[in-house]
């Protein structure tokens, strides 16, 4: 029987200094001529498809599937640029490298993130955090898998089975109430860390299984 630990990325493993938001804004303006749309969107705990859906509403535009895919492709190109130019503003959250290594000795390491898979890989590579996840096949549940974050733990469980794992326990590690909610929605355990945009008090109110100031 296996334990699978699923890591959130933004605010849990790393902070990009606004690279993702800026890249999305640049992409939306480049594709549709509307500036500053994502400045009106709450990013905490959201999937990329949920962010995109809200951005189109803010812009007063009903997107086609082609519109959404164009935005996604353009965003990924701009994200590469933003991660490079903001390298000095990116930082790994406290204790993360050591925590990933220690968890990897005890459980299978995966990801559960609202980022599209390609964006997740770009962010982790830019922060030099990709190697432990690449060793396990860079698997998990991603923003590509649905707009609702609460759908992601079942996706993770299915992929674990496809990998031949007999899963006893899933543990989600994240920094927002949305991470707690998505774990609870499918019976996973959850560790909440206050290294993102939410305070200890906000996270305590969600009653995670374990609440930490950081991973040190």
NORLIN-V479266 format. One line per field, one symbol per residue. phi: phi as a letter, one per 20 degrees, with the letter a starting at -180 (. if undefined). psi: psi as a letter, one per 40 degrees, with the letter a starting at -180 (. if undefined). burial: b if it has 24 or more other C-alpha atoms within 12 Angstrom, else e. A space follows every 10 residues. Layout:
BEGIN
phi = ???
psi = ???
burial = ???
END
This chain:
BEGIN
phi = .dddddefdf ndebcemnff ffffffffff ecmdemfffd deefmeefff fffffffgfm ceeeffgfff ffffgffffg fffffdgfde befgmfgfff fffffdbeeb ccbffggffg ffffffeldf gffffenldq ccffereeff eefgffffff ffeneeeebd cedbccgfff fffffcmeeb ddceddedeg fffffelffb dcfbdf
psi = hihhhhhich eddihefedd dddddddddd deehiedeee hheheiiddd ddddddddef hhiidddddd dddddddddd dddddfdeei ihiheddddd dddddeihha ihieiidddd ddddddefed dddddeegia hiddeidhde eddddddddd ddeehghdhh hhhieidddd dddddfeiih hhhfebeiid dddddefidh hidae.
burial = eebbbbbbbb bbbbbbbbbb bbbbbbbbbe bbeeeebbee bebbbbbbbb bbbbbbeebe eeeeeeebee bbebbbbbbb ebbeebbeeb bbbeebbebb eebeeebbbb bbbbbbbbbb bbbbbbbebb ebbeeeebbb bbbbbbbbbb bbbbbbbebb eeeeeebebb bbbbbbbbbb bbbbebebbb bbbbbbbbeb eebbebebbb bbbbbe
END
